[in-house]
Amino acid sequence: MSTEEETLLESLIGLEQFPAIQQARQAGYKTRIGSVNGNHNVLTRDFDVKRITIDVDFGIVTGARFG
C-alpha cells in the first residue's frame, strides 16, 4: 500500500458516513459498509483494490480498509 493510499484511509476515519463515501469516490474508489454500530454486514470475499470497506459507529467512520 502506498503512502497516498494510507493517507486516504486515515483521512476517512472520524468523518461522517456520507462525506467519507463521497471523499473515497472522488478519489476513484468504490465503497461498501462493513459494519454498522458493531454489527457486521454480510460481504462477499472478493478482494477489489479499487474498493474501500468502511465501518461506521453512530454515523462516524471508525475503520477503513481496502478490499
N, C-alpha and C positions, 0 to 999 in steps of 0.2 A: 504494500500500500504506500502510495506516495505521501509526502508531507501535505500536499494540497488536499488530497482525499481525507487525511486525518483531520485537517483543519476544518473541512466541511462538516464531517461528522460531529466534531466538538462544538461547532457553531450552532448546530441544531438543538443540542441539549439545553434545556431551560426555556426554549421558545414555546409559545402556544402551538397546538397541533397544526392548525391550518396555515399559519405563517411558515412553519417549518416545512410542511409539504410543498408550499409554494417556492420556498428557497431551494429545496432539493430539485424540484422540477426545473427551475430556472437554470440550475447548474447542469441540467441534462440527464437527470436520474428519474426513474420511476420510483414510486413509493408504495409501501404497504404497512399496515399496522400489525405489529407482532403481538402486542398485549395492551390491554386497557385496564387500568387500576388493578394490576396483578393477575388478571385473568387472560391466559394465553389464547390467542386465536388459532384456529386450525389453519396451517400453512402448508404449501407444497414444499418439497425438499429440493427443488431445483435451485441451483445457485446462478444468479444473474448478476454479473459485475456492474450492470447499469441500473441496479435497484437498491434502494436503501430501505431497510426494515426499521421502523421506529416503535418504541414502547412509550405509552402515554399514561400518565397518572394524573387524574383530575384536570385534564386538558393541557398538561405540560409535558413536553418530551423529556423523558428520563433516560432514554437509551437510544442509540442509533448504531447500525452496523450494515455493512454491505451484504448483499445476497438477497 
